[in-house]
Amino acid sequence: MSLKSERRGIHVDQSDLLCKKGCGYYGNPTWQGFCSKCWREEYQKGRQKQIQEDRELAERLQREEEEAYASSQGAQGTQPSLTFSKFEEKKTNEKTRKVTTVKKFFSASSRTVPKKENQETKAPSPSINRQVSIETEQVSKEFIEFLKPCQKAGHDVYKQCKICLEAMQQKREASIEEQSEYVQDFYHNTAEKLQLRWKMPSEKVEDVMDHIEKFIMTRSYKHVFCPETTDDEKKDLTVQRRIRALHWVTSQMLCVPVNEDIPEVSDMVVKAITDIIEMDSKRVPRDKLACITRCSKHIFNAIKITKNEPASADDFLPTLIYIVLKANPPRLQSNIQYITRFCNPSRLMTGEDGYYFTNLCCAMAFIEKLDAQSLNLSQEEFDRYMSGQSSPKKQDAENWPPDACLGVKQMYKNLDLLSQLNERQERIVHEARKLEKDLIDWTDGVTKEVQDIVEKYPLDIKPKPQPLAAIDSENVENDKLPPPLQPQVYAG
Amino acid sequence: MAAGGGGTGTNKTYSFKVVLLGEGCVGKTSLVLRYCENKFNDKHITTLQASFLTKKLNIGGKRVNLAIWDTAGQERFHALGPIYYRDSNGAILVYDITDEDSFQKVKNWVKELRKMLGNEISLCIVGNKIDLEKDRHVSVQETETYAESVGAKHYHTSAKQNKGIEELFLDLCKRMIENAQADERAKGNGSSQSATARRGVQIIDDEAQVQSSGGCCTSG
């Protein structure tokens, strides 16, 4: 490589290529100028230190967490069975720790952060991981708090969740479907156990399941949302581009029964858009679902205000599609996949949330497959809009209802004016081009004419009849001139 | 999740999902609003929406939670059907007796449903708007013969006059309970039933995905 580039004339100093440590071998920019051997030595030193620090921190954190849990449990009651099971839990932790130690150090969700602030300052690398763990810690605390009144059952649930999380960590390399299957089975088995073994009423079971989902998914989110093993990210981008390309779709084309000229309605539309965008910021599948539901409620309100009757699916779906097109929610595909994979299925399949979620899936499927026919457009029109050559005709300012916002009217007038100006400018540019072409043509024409004439009448230089006079015979001509006038003196 | 839900032993609660299918303007929404709110074209309807409604029933001591899913009936949304009706226990296919086309649509739906969900789903074919009997364009004979040939029940209703709707839903619920019970018996004890049901659902998912050619949420 370097030889080649030298031959091409790029000068690389020989010393630049050598290892920075001066061992005589060639270095490499990817190893910061070291040769492979020296780089490994340098890097290993730092890394070993880091690993050592991380290990100490992790162990300290684990101890603290267990203590915290013990104290929170200890405050509750002092049954001997409880302490025994805690001992057991420690044992299982100890066992699993051996297996996953190395992995754990480099994963954010493995352990919670320090409980006290002074320890946080000691932390070696305050990075994004740190913030994530703060949230994680919060959720762990809440979860423990929530389970406290459940006594034995609560303790069992906590233990099971811990086991589930450990298993999820080990499955990190496995396919996302396998992980999803595992979590779904876990939900199912836990719910059953709560019902049959701990004899909980079904409402309570639902409540506990919600908290379990929150706890587990907050901690696993980073690894199972839009995982690298799938092409979710690619699909996200495709969907995003698709929606962007469809920016010209109007509410009329979709037959959306929402009149945005009513301020209340446009307010609802804005809220719906905000909600659907907010979905991406939530971690727990149920919270994401709640965003979809809120968005749907705002849509229903908008329809209700416009039409003054309860919205049916015939009204709702087109409006939802319209909202999704307007909002272009970030990572839509990933979010839908994540909810499908990791939401508690009982909620997803029968409840109201499930209905709205299904509609969102429909909206996305529709947008993916949308063509001229589904918008009642001709193929040419559709192609023209898609390629950006033209955009659908805007409403004439004159046809606007009298109560329409003045600013909007003015804006449309200005748009009209601008498009007229644009047209005129294009005409001018066109004319100018024509003129330029004419000029060039004219020059070319003249040149050609001249050439033609030259060809037709070739230039014959005939020898001069008289031999050339000597150079210094300039005055020859003068001889022929009449003599200069002389002043004449007249008598008188 | 065919008969999921809480409760143990004898007084178990059934949760059923019922989809409403049919062309636009055949009166799906009026039908379901009449059933759940007992209102028709009322200016004072307080419900925000009529696309997802629930109803609690008690049929012979068995508690039933009915979730009724309305679907968009416009032709352009036809391809989205599979996303809506997966995992449903029952389907109500509505047509307008004054509109021959709407009955043809019902036939299409039935074919699709049978292909995707087999015989696990209870079908009801409903001729709505019998208050407009004088404008009838769909023959009673034809529809009833058809319904029988595909193993569906046929009903005539009028949301406007509140005719036949109560019977329709009651009958559908009874059939769904029978289906669920037969399911339970076939699968033995209740504990393993739900787990297998969930897996069964996923197999259907895959089929649905093929049909809808890359539906967004059908995998997983």
Interface residues (C-beta under 8 A of the other chain):
Chain A: I176 E177 S180 Q184 D185 H188 E192 Q195 L196 P201 S202 E203 V205 C255 K297 F300 N301 I303 K304 N308 E309 P310 A311 S312 A313 D314 D315 F316 L317 P318 Q333 I336 Q337 T340 R341 P345 S346 M349 T350 G351 E352 Y355 Y356 F357 T358 L360 C361 C362 M364 A365 F366 E368 K369 Q373 S374
Chain B: M1 G4 G5 G6 G7 T8 S15 K17 L20 G24 K28 T29 L33 K43 I45 T47 L48 Q49 A50 S51 F52 T54 N65 A67 W69 D70 T71 A72 G73 Q74 R76 F77 A79 L80 I83 Y84 D87 S191 S194 A195 R198 V201 S212 S213 G214 G215 C216 C217 T218 S219 G220
